[in-house]
């Protein structure tokens, strides 16, 4: 969780061809992603900004912008925990 909010806390993937944030290890709703700007992901195939696999975290109060992917430029989720 960011204490300063999405205007001041930026996660920038700098277009390295991957997702900026990956949550892939069966995280449950108690895992919280809050208060970030998530930008610069991709160009990738799935979820350039946020990629979820087999997880169900709580995601709130984020700005997901300027990410590029073939599927789910902002976010992409697949699999079940």
KAWOTA-V673139 format. One line per field, one symbol per residue. ss: DSSP state (H for helix, E for strand, L for the rest). psi: psi as a letter, one per 40 degrees, with the letter a starting at -180 (. if undefined). burial: b if it has 24 or more other ideal C-beta (glycine too) atoms within 12 Angstrom, else e. Layout:
BEGIN
ss->???
psi->???
burial->???
END
This chain:
BEGIN
ss->LLLLLLLLLEEELLLLLLLLEEELLLLLLLLEEELLEEELLLLEEELLLEEEELLLLEEELLEEELLLEEELLLEEEELLL
psi->hieeiddehhhheffeeiidhhheffiieehhhhfihhieiahadhgddhhhhfigihhifihhifihidhgddihiiii.
burial->eeeeeeeeeebebeeeebbbbbbeeeeeeeeebeebbbbbbbebebbbbbbbbebebebeebbbbbbbbeebbbbbbeeee
END
